[in-house]
Amino acid sequence: MRYPFLLLVTFFVCALVRPADARPYALSDSSTVETGDVEGTTYVGITRPKGAEPLGTSYWNTSGKEQFGDAQWIARTGIIMYLFVVKDATLNRVCGMTVNLYRSVTGSRYLLKTFDVGDIAYDQYYLYGGLNVSSLPGPTPAVGDTVLLEWEATFSDWANLCIRTITSRYYNRVTIGQPLPSLANWYRTDTHYHTRFTDNLFEFGGYVPMVCRSAEMVGLDVVCITDHSTDIRTTSDAFGWNQLIAEADSLSGISLVLLIPGEELTLDTNESNETVDDRIHLLAIGLTRPLLAPELCCTENWSTQLWTLRQGLDSVAVQNAVALAAHPSSTFSVGDFGGELAYWSTTNFDIASTYGQFIGSEFYNERSTVLNRSIPNENLVYGYDWTANPSWEDPWNEGLGDFFALVRRNLGPVRPFALAGGSDAHGDFSRKYSNRYGVFSPFVNDDAIGKVHTLVYSPSGRNRDGVLAGIRNRQMVMTDGPTFTVWVDTNGDGTVEGTVGAQYAFGANAKVRLEGGSLAGEHGVFTEARFYLVTPTAVETTTVALSGTALNTTLSASQYEKPGTWSALIINVRTAKGYQATTSPIYVAPQGTTDIGQSSVRLQFTGPRPNPSVGQATFTISVPSSTRGTVDVFDLSGRQVTHHDLGVLMPGTTTFTWDTRGLRLPTGVYHARFATDDASITRKVVLVR
């Protein structure tokens, strides 16, 4: 009889998990969030409401990452952001946890903080705060030095009846950095980041206010929140979305970091969508509401209900958001847990290229490292040291080659694309070692927040509309640190006509001006600029030597015109320590062209409002040059109602009639999207019966 009694007592003790000073509140109709204070440090405990769980609830446990200590990979503001995370304690409760945070120096260990956390029974628990670099015990770190943080967590768990004591250790290396060089109206943007609304078997993200603080400390201005479509909303009640929008809106008003909501869509590579196939990912940035999946359902990754690429882009188009191919040059398999995450194929890109909302490719999103196991991994003790990976540039160059191929196939007529980079971090602020896919498959990732990011041009300042306009206009430069951009002077008179991402007719005296800066200690001095000229048949490369940490260099550009064809000029700068920045293309009109008028992106699409009650609507379509055209109509849930292939449209004005008499559509508001080879316009349609 002793053991049943012990079990009852243990259950009662572990059930008392709410600290006395907890302040519960509910955001929207989603999770319950409790906040409080533990030894001067903020804690947040989050419990999901019943009925709003992802469909794969039995897979919430994130293998090998149920708890860990973390800190941002670089400190540029003099503050080190630290956090300790406990996952899924509602499924496996944590009892009597104490967390110590140390600074480790060769031969010494200094206690920084002790947290008497107690019992935890939340789905997501975050303990976070900041350390002043100048106040750290031990030797005062200088710029370029590394601070080694060591976490020691002691606890018992429900699986062991809260009796067996477990001690786990986690390590973070934080480099002491400097503020990054800046350019007026260019904003450092992580275009691919996951918050706590990403939560599945393999991955999860960070608490949104915590993300803002860490992003600021690594030097970012903007974070695009791109949680998995298979996590953030699974049914028509928009699980997670209302709370995400509320947090992003409130924090964007008070934080130094701007948040832009979006999603990372998991899509089926098979356009027929009849069988379980490989997956690709698509970033949708600038959403104001969720993208509802087929039949108002988006299930786990192995479902046959996944959208096709066309369906995903159709739904993005309804909201006039922008879309990017996510990590198109990388692939991995998770076996029985979702099939293959595949490369973006030529077919995928060709389909996406017919949508104006598709603006380009995130061709790289992590700066790789290798692991030197200097401390054994036993009894949940994760120890590691790090060495640089000399071959990290290989996947960078592979991705750039794939982007060249995309640009080359779309030069006649020109269909412009942007080149972007985001961290794809899942709540990670530093390098991580974990047993991501099981205890026998140790995994190392370096996709820390802001490690790779994008400079976006926004003359109107750091605001959502301005940054989204910069992304939509393809005014983007990918970098892993150095600041860099290019200004275009088409006739050499000293007047700048624009920057990257646009189309120009170069005169005989055309020039480009390289502008930027690097940090001598962190990045090294600039060493060279590589000019990649992409034509329909080849990629030509020329190299110009650079020097110093500041760029203000003007170079001749008339040689980048080609007779009879458009060309794309992509410029890459490199530093002595292996850092890079790469521009989106500058599109150069065929030699001898004097006026291009940006004709390839001017469209007109108008129609009657309200529609006649006879069930027909006639739209006026105007295009400046011959192009293929389509018209798609969607209801307010994002479901495609009809698709019409208009074939090749000749320059000028034509009409298209949408006949709804045989469709049995209810009265209401619809969206009609007119798309050509290189642009699209969406208009509201009111159907009256």
C-alpha positions in Angstrom: 0.0 0.0 0.0 3.0 2.3 0.3 3.4 2.9 -3.4 -0.2 3.9 -4.2 0.0 6.4 -1.3 3.3 7.7 -2.6 1.9 8.1 -6.1 -1.1 10.1 -4.7 1.2 12.4 -2.7 3.5 12.9 -5.6 0.7 13.7 -8.0 -0.7 16.3 -5.5 2.7 18.0 -5.1 3.4 18.2 -8.8 -0.1 19.5 -9.5 0.7 22.6 -7.4 2.6 24.3 -10.1 1.3 27.9 -10.1 3.6 30.3 -8.2 1.9 32.6 -5.7 2.6 35.8 -7.7 1.4 34.4 -11.1 -0.7 36.8 -13.1 -2.9 34.8 -15.5 -4.5 36.4 -18.5 -5.9 35.3 -21.8 -5.0 36.8 -25.2 -7.8 36.4 -27.7 -9.3 32.9 -27.7 -6.0 31.1 -27.7 -3.5 30.1 -25.0 -3.6 31.2 -21.3 -0.4 33.1 -20.4 0.9 33.5 -16.9 3.7 35.9 -16.0 5.7 36.5 -12.9 9.1 37.0 -11.4 11.8 34.5 -10.2 14.7 36.1 -8.5 14.4 39.3 -10.5 13.9 37.5 -13.8 10.7 37.3 -15.8 9.0 34.0 -16.3 6.2 33.2 -18.7 4.1 30.0 -18.6 1.8 29.2 -21.4 -1.0 26.6 -21.5 -3.0 25.8 -24.6 -6.8 25.8 -24.3 -8.6 22.5 -25.0 -10.0 22.4 -28.5 -7.4 24.6 -30.0 -4.6 22.1 -30.2 -2.8 21.1 -33.4 -4.1 17.9 -34.8 -0.9 16.0 -34.0 -1.1 16.5 -30.2 0.7 13.2 -29.5 3.7 14.7 -31.2 4.2 17.9 -29.2 7.3 16.6 -27.6 10.3 18.0 -29.4 12.9 15.3 -29.4 16.0 16.3 -27.5 14.9 19.9 -26.9 12.5 19.6 -24.0 14.6 22.1 -22.0 17.7 24.1 -22.6 19.5 27.3 -21.8 20.2 29.9 -24.5 21.7 33.3 -25.1 22.1 35.4 -28.3 25.1 34.5 -30.3 26.5 38.1 -30.3 26.0 41.0 -27.9 26.1 44.4 -29.8 24.4 46.5 -27.1 26.4 45.6 -24.0 23.6 43.3 -22.8 23.5 39.5 -23.0 19.9 38.2 -23.3 19.6 34.9 -21.5 16.7 32.5 -21.4 15.8 29.0 -20.1 13.1 27.0 -21.8 11.0 24.0 -20.6 8.8 22.3 -23.1 5.7 20.2 -22.8 5.6 19.9 -19.0 1.9 19.3 -19.2 2.8 15.9 -20.6 5.8 15.2 -18.4 5.7 17.5 -15.4 8.9 18.9 -13.9 9.2 18.9 -10.1 11.4 21.1 -7.9 13.6 22.7 -10.6 16.6 24.8 -9.6 18.6 26.6 -12.4 22.1 28.0 -11.9 23.7 30.2 -14.5 27.5 30.5 -14.5 30.2 32.2 -16.4 33.0 29.8 -17.2 36.6 31.1 -17.7 39.6 28.8 -18.0 40.1 27.3 -14.6 37.3 29.3 -13.0 33.5 29.3 -12.8 31.5 32.3 -11.6 27.9 32.1 -10.4 25.8 34.7 -12.1 22.2 33.7 -11.2 20.3 31.1 -9.2 16.6 30.5 -10.0 14.4 28.6 -7.6 11.9 27.7 -10.3 9.9 25.0 -8.4 7.3 22.9 -10.2 6.3 23.4 -13.8 3.3 22.1 -15.7 3.0 24.4 -18.7 3.1 23.6 -22.4 5.7 26.3 -22.8 7.8 27.9 -20.0 10.3 30.7 -20.6 12.6 32.3 -18.0 14.4 35.3 -19.4 16.4 38.4 -18.5 19.6 40.3 -19.3 23.2 40.5 -18.2 25.3 43.7 -18.3 28.6 42.7 -20.0 30.5 45.3 -18.0 29.3 43.9 -14.7 30.2 40.2 -15.3 32.4 38.7 -12.6 35.9 37.6 -13.8 37.9 39.3 -16.5 36.1 42.1 -18.3 35.5 40.9 -21.9 36.6 43.2 -24.7 35.1 43.5 -28.2 35.8 40.2 -30.0 36.1 38.2 -26.8 33.8 35.2 -26.1 31.7 34.8 -23.0 31.0 31.2 -22.1 27.8 30.7 -20.2 27.0 27.4 -18.5 23.6 26.4 -17.3 23.0 23.8 -14.6 19.4 22.6 -14.2 18.5 20.2 -11.4 15.0 18.7 -11.3 12.9 15.6 -11.0 10.3 14.6 -13.5 6.9 12.9 -13.4 8.1 9.9 -15.3 10.3 9.1 -12.3 7.6 9.9 -9.8 9.4 13.2 -8.9 11.9 11.2 -6.9 15.0 10.7 -9.1 17.1 13.8 -9.4 18.4 14.8 -12.8 21.1 17.4 -13.6 21.5 18.8 -17.1 24.1 21.2 -18.4 23.9 23.5 -21.4 26.5 25.9 -22.8 26.3 29.1 -24.8 29.1 31.1 -26.4 28.4 34.8 -26.8 30.7 37.0 -28.8 31.1 40.6 -27.6 30.4 42.7 -30.7 29.9 46.3 -31.9 26.9 48.0 -33.5 26.8 47.1 -37.2 27.5 49.8 -39.8 24.2 51.3 -41.1 23.0 53.0 -44.3 20.1 55.5 -44.3 16.8 53.9 -45.0 18.2 50.3 -45.2 16.9 48.0 -42.5 18.3 44.8 -41.3 15.5 42.2 -41.7 15.4 38.6 -40.7 12.9 37.4 -43.3 12.4 33.9 -41.8 11.9 33.4 -38.0 9.8 31.1 -35.9 8.1 32.0 -32.7 6.3 29.9 -30.1 3.4 29.4 -32.5 5.6 26.8 -34.3 5.3 23.7 -32.2 5.6 20.2 -33.5 7.6 17.0 -33.1 10.9 18.5 -34.3 10.7 22.2 -33.8 9.4 25.1 -31.8 10.0 28.8 -31.4 10.5 31.7 -29.0 8.2 33.8 -27.0 7.4 36.9 -29.1 8.5 39.7 -26.6 11.7 37.8 -26.0 12.3 37.6 -29.7 12.1 41.4 -30.0 14.7 41.9 -27.2 17.1 39.4 -28.6 16.7 40.7 -32.2 17.6 44.2 -31.0 20.7 43.0 -29.3 22.1 41.2 -32.4 21.5 44.3 -34.5 18.2 43.7 -36.3 15.6 46.3 -37.2 12.8 44.0 -38.5 11.8 40.4 -37.9 9.3 38.6 -40.2 7.4 36.0 -38.2 7.0 32.9 -40.4 5.6 30.2 -38.2 4.7 26.9 -39.9 1.3 26.7 -41.5 0.9 23.2 -40.1 1.3 24.6 -36.6 -0.2 28.1 -36.3 -3.6 27.2 -37.7 -5.2 23.8 -38.1 -8.9 24.5 -38.3 -11.2 27.4 -39.2 -10.9 28.9 -35.7 -7.5 30.3 -36.7 -5.6 28.7 -33.9 -2.7 31.0 -32.7 -3.3 33.7 -35.3 -5.3 36.1 -33.2 -2.8 36.0 -30.4 0.2 36.3 -32.8 -1.3 39.4 -34.4 -2.1 41.0 -31.1 1.4 40.5 -29.8 3.1 41.6 -33.0 1.0 44.8 -33.2 1.5 45.7 -29.6 5.2 45.1 -29.6 5.8 46.9 -32.9 4.5 50.1 -31.3 6.9 50.0 -28.4 9.9 47.9 -29.4 13.0 49.0 -31.4 12.3 46.0 -33.6 9.4 45.9 -36.1 7.5 42.6 -36.4 5.8 41.6 -39.7 3.4 38.6 -39.4 3.5 35.8 -42.0 3.6 32.0 -42.4 5.9 29.3 -43.8 3.6 27.1 -45.9 4.3 23.4 -46.3 3.2 22.6 -49.8 2.8 19.4 -51.9 5.2 19.2 -54.8 2.6 17.3 -56.8 0.2 19.7 -58.5 -2.5 17.0 -58.8 -2.5 16.7 -55.0 -3.8 13.1 -55.2 -1.1 11.3 -53.3 1.4 11.9 -50.4 4.4 13.5 -52.1 7.5 15.4 -51.2 7.2 18.9 -49.6 8.5 22.3 -50.3 8.2 25.4 -48.2 7.0 28.9 -49.2 7.3 32.1 -47.1 4.3 34.4 -47.1 5.2 37.8 -45.6 2.8 40.6 -44.7 -0.4 38.6 -43.8 -3.2 40.1 -41.8 -5.1 36.9 -41.3 -4.4 33.1 -41.7 -4.2 31.4 -45.0 -6.9 28.7 -44.7 -6.0 25.4 -46.2 -8.2 23.1 -48.4 -11.5 22.2 -46.7 -10.6 24.6 -43.9 -8.0 22.1 -42.7 -4.2 22.0 -42.7 -3.1 18.8 -40.9 0.3 17.5 -40.0 3.1 17.2 -42.6 2.2 13.7 -43.7 -1.4 14.5 -44.7 -2.7 14.3 -48.2 -4.6 17.5 -47.5 -1.6 19.8 -48.1 -2.0 22.6 -50.6 -0.3 22.6 -53.9 2.0 25.4 -54.8 -0.6 27.0 -57.0 -3.2 26.9 -54.1 -0.7 28.4 -51.7 0.2 31.2 -54.0 -3.5 31.8 -54.9 -4.3 32.4 -51.2 -1.2 34.6 -50.7 -2.4 36.7 -53.7 -5.8 37.3 -52.1 -4.1 39.2 -49.3 -1.6 40.9 -51.6 1.2 39.6 -49.4 4.6 38.7 -50.8 6.0 35.2 -51.2 9.6 33.8 -51.3 10.9 30.3 -52.0 12.1 29.1 -48.6 15.6 27.3 -48.6 15.0 26.1 -52.1 18.5 24.6 -52.5 18.4 22.4 -49.3 16.7 19.2 -48.5 16.4 16.7 -45.7 14.4 13.6 -44.8 12.6 12.9 -41.6 11.6 9.4 -42.6 8.2 8.3 -41.3 7.6 11.8 -39.8 6.7 13.6 -43.0 8.6 12.5 -46.0 11.2 14.5 -47.8 11.6 18.2 -47.7 12.6 18.6 -51.3 14.6 21.0 -53.5 12.5 23.5 -55.4 12.4 22.1 -58.9 12.5 24.0 -62.2 8.7 23.2 -62.5 8.1 24.7 -59.0 9.9 27.9 -59.9 8.1 28.1 -63.3 4.7 27.8 -61.6 5.6 30.4 -59.0 7.0 32.8 -61.6 3.5 33.3 -63.0 2.4 35.0 -59.8 3.2 38.6 -59.2 3.2 38.0 -55.4 6.1 35.6 -55.8 9.1 38.0 -55.6 12.1 35.7 -55.3 14.2 33.2 -53.4 15.7 32.8 -50.0 18.7 31.0 -51.3 20.6 30.7 -48.1 19.7 30.8 -44.4 22.4 29.5 -42.1 26.1 29.9 -41.6 27.3 26.4 -40.9 29.6 25.2 -38.1 31.0 21.8 -37.1 30.9 20.2 -33.7 33.9 19.2 -31.6 32.6 16.9 -28.9 35.0 17.9 -26.1 32.5 17.0 -23.3 30.7 13.7 -23.2 26.9 13.6 -23.7 25.7 11.4 -20.9 22.6 11.5 -18.7 21.2 14.5 -20.6 24.4 16.5 -20.1 24.9 18.4 -23.4 28.4 19.7 -23.7 30.2 21.0 -26.7 32.9 23.2 -28.2 32.9 24.8 -31.6 35.2 25.2 -34.5 34.6 27.1 -37.7 33.5 25.1 -40.8 35.9 26.1 -43.7 33.4 24.7 -46.2 30.4 26.8 -45.1 30.7 28.8 -48.4 29.8 25.7 -50.5 26.1 25.7 -49.8 26.1 29.5 -50.2 27.5 29.2 -53.7 25.2 26.3 -54.6 22.2 28.4 -53.7 23.6 31.3 -55.7 24.0 29.1 -58.7 20.4 28.0 -58.4 19.3 31.6 -58.2 21.3 32.4 -61.4 19.4 29.6 -63.1 16.1 31.1 -62.0 17.0 34.5 -63.3 18.4 33.2 -66.6 15.2 31.4 -67.5 13.2 34.6 -66.9 15.1 37.2 -69.0 13.1 37.1 -72.2 10.8 38.9 -71.5 12.2 39.9 -68.1 10.5 38.7 -65.0 12.4 40.3 -62.0 13.3 38.4 -58.9 14.7 39.3 -55.4 17.4 37.5 -53.5 16.8 37.2 -49.7 18.3 35.6 -46.6 16.7 34.8 -43.3 17.9 32.8 -40.3 15.1 30.2 -40.2 15.8 30.1 -36.5 13.2 28.2 -34.3 13.5 30.1 -31.1 17.2 29.7 -31.3 19.4 32.7 -30.4 22.7 30.8 -30.6 24.2 27.7 -32.0 22.5 24.5 -30.8 23.4 20.9 -30.2 20.5 18.6 -29.6 19.2 15.1 -30.4 16.8 16.5 -32.8 15.7 13.3 -34.4 16.4 10.9 -31.6 19.2 10.0 -29.2 21.3 8.4 -31.8 21.3 11.3 -34.3 23.0 14.3 -32.7 22.2 17.5 -34.6 24.0 20.8 -34.8 22.4 23.9 -36.2 23.7 27.4 -36.6 20.5 29.2 -37.7 20.6 31.7 -34.9 18.5 34.8 -35.1 20.0 37.4 -37.5 23.1 35.2 -38.4 22.0 35.6 -42.0 19.6 38.4 -42.9 18.5 40.9 -45.6 19.0 44.6 -45.9 15.6 46.1 -47.2 15.2 49.6 -48.6 12.4 51.7 -47.2 12.6 55.5 -47.8 9.5 56.0 -45.6 11.3 54.6 -42.6 11.0 51.5 -40.4 7.3 50.8 -40.8 5.4 47.8 -42.1 4.1 49.4 -45.3 7.5 50.8 -46.1 9.5 47.6 -45.4 6.9 45.5 -47.3 7.1 47.9 -50.2 10.9 47.4 -50.2 10.5 43.7 -50.3 7.8 43.8 -53.0 10.0 46.1 -55.1 12.9 43.6 -54.7 15.1 46.3 -53.1 17.0 43.7 -51.0 20.6 42.7 -50.3 21.4 39.5 -48.5 24.3 39.6 -45.9 25.8 37.7 -43.0 27.1 40.9 -41.5 28.6 43.6 -43.8 26.5 46.5 -44.9 26.3 46.9 -48.6 24.2 48.3 -51.4 24.5 49.6 -55.0 23.2 52.9 -56.5 22.6 53.2 -60.3 23.5 56.2 -62.4 22.3 55.3 -65.9 24.0 58.1 -67.8 26.9 59.1 -65.6 25.7 62.6 -64.8 25.9 62.1 -61.0 22.1 61.6 -60.6 21.1 58.3 -58.9 18.1 56.7 -60.7 17.6 53.9 -58.2 19.0 50.8 -56.5 18.9 47.1 -56.8 15.8 45.2 -57.9 14.7 47.5 -60.7 15.1 47.7 -64.5 17.3 50.3 -66.2 18.4 51.4 -69.7 22.2 52.1 -69.4 23.8 54.8 -71.4 27.4 54.9 -72.6 28.5 56.6 -69.4 26.5 54.5 -67.0 28.0 53.9 -63.5 27.2 52.0 -60.3 28.3 53.2 -56.9 29.1 50.6 -54.2 28.3 51.9 -50.7 28.7 50.1 -47.4 30.8 49.2 -44.4 32.2 46.3 -42.4 33.7 45.8 -38.9 37.4 45.3 -39.0 37.6 43.0 -36.0 34.5 40.9 -36.8 34.3 40.8 -40.6 37.7 42.1 -41.7 38.3 44.6 -44.4 36.6 44.4 -47.8 38.8 42.5 -50.3 36.8 42.2 -53.5 33.6 42.7 -55.4 32.4 40.1 -57.8 30.2 41.2 -60.7 28.0 38.4 -62.0 26.3 39.2 -65.3 23.6 36.7 -66.0 22.3 36.4 -69.6 20.0 33.7 -71.1 23.0 31.7 -72.1 25.8 32.3 -69.6 27.0 33.8 -66.3 30.0 36.1 -66.8 32.1 37.0 -63.7 34.5 39.9 -63.2 36.3 40.8 -60.0 37.3 44.2 -58.7 39.7 44.6 -55.8 38.5 46.5 -52.7 40.2 47.7 -49.5 39.3 49.2 -46.1 36.2 48.9 -44.0 34.2 51.6 -45.8 32.8 51.5 -49.3 32.1 54.5 -51.5 33.3 53.3 -54.9 32.0 54.4 -58.3 32.6 52.0 -61.3 31.8 52.1 -65.0 28.7 49.9 -65.9 28.0 50.4 -69.6 29.8 47.1 -70.4 26.9 45.2 -68.8 24.5 46.0 -71.6 24.1 43.1 -74.1 22.8 43.4 -77.6 19.4 42.0 -78.2 18.7 40.7 -74.7 18.1 41.7 -71.1 20.8 40.9 -68.6 20.9 40.8 -64.8 23.8 42.2 -62.8 24.3 40.7 -59.3 27.1 42.1 -57.2 28.7 40.3 -54.3 31.3 41.8 -51.9 33.6 39.8 -49.7 35.8 40.5 -46.6 39.1 39.2 -45.4 37.4 36.9 -42.8 35.0 35.3 -45.2 31.8 37.4 -44.8 29.7 38.3 -47.8 26.8 40.4 -49.0 25.0 39.8 -52.3 22.5 42.1 -54.1 19.2 41.3 -55.7 19.6 41.7 -59.5 19.9 45.0 -61.4 18.1 44.4 -64.7 19.8 46.0 -67.7 17.8 46.5 -70.9 19.2 45.4 -74.3 22.0 47.5 -75.7 20.6 50.6 -77.4 17.4 50.8 -75.4 16.7 54.3 -74.3 13.4 54.1 -72.5 12.0 51.0 -70.8 9.3 52.8 -68.7 9.1 49.9 -66.3 6.5 48.6 -68.7 6.7 45.0 -67.6 5.0 45.8 -64.3 2.3 48.2 -65.3 -1.2 46.6 -65.4 -4.8 47.8 -65.3 -7.6 45.6 -64.2 -11.1 47.1 -63.6 -14.6 45.8 -63.4 -18.2 46.8 -62.5 -19.2 47.3 -58.9 -21.6 45.9 -57.9 -21.9 43.1 -60.3 -25.1 42.9 -62.4 -27.7 40.6 -60.9 -27.6 38.5 -64.1 -24.6 36.7 -62.7 -22.0 38.0 -65.1 -19.1 40.5 -64.5 -17.0 42.1 -67.3 -13.5 43.3 -66.5 -11.4 45.6 -68.5 -7.8 44.4 -68.9 -4.9 46.6 -70.2 -1.3 45.4 -70.7 1.6 47.4 -72.2 3.2 44.5 -74.1 2.3 41.0 -75.3 2.1 38.6 -72.3 0.3 35.5 -71.0 -2.6 36.2 -68.7 -4.8 34.4 -66.2 -7.8 35.4 -64.1 -8.5 33.5 -60.8 -11.4 34.2 -58.4 -11.3 33.4 -54.7 -13.9 33.6 -51.9 -13.0 35.3 -48.6 -11.6 32.1 -47.1 -9.0 32.0 -49.8 -10.6 29.1 -51.7 -10.2 29.2 -55.5 -13.6 29.4 -57.2 -12.6 29.6 -60.9 -9.5 29.7 -63.0 -9.3 31.2 -66.5 -6.4 31.0 -68.9 -6.5 34.0 -71.2 -3.7 32.9 -73.4 -1.4 35.5 -74.9 -2.8 39.0 -74.6 -1.7 41.6 -77.2 -0.7 45.2 -76.2 -3.6 47.4 -75.4 -7.1 46.8 -73.8 -9.3 43.8 -73.9 -12.2 42.5 -71.9 -13.0 39.4 -69.9 -16.4 38.2 -68.8 -16.8 36.1 -65.6 -20.0 34.1 -66.0 -21.2 32.8 -62.6 -24.6 31.4 -63.7 -23.5 27.8 -63.5 -21.4 28.0 -60.4 -24.1 28.2 -57.7 -22.1 30.8 -55.8 -23.7 32.7 -52.9 -24.1 36.4 -52.8 -21.1 38.0 -51.3 -17.6 39.5 -51.7 -15.0 37.7 -53.8 -11.5 38.6 -55.0 -10.4 38.4 -58.7 -6.7 38.2 -59.5 -5.4 39.1 -62.9 -1.8 37.9 -63.4 0.7 38.1 -66.3 4.2 36.7 -66.6 5.7 39.2 -64.3 3.0 41.0 -62.3 -0.5 40.6 -60.8 -3.4 42.8 -59.5 -6.2 41.7 -57.2 -9.6 43.5 -57.2 -12.7 43.1 -55.0 -15.8 41.8 -56.7 -19.4 41.9 -55.2 -21.7 39.2 -56.5 -25.4 39.9 -56.3 -28.0 37.3 -56.8 
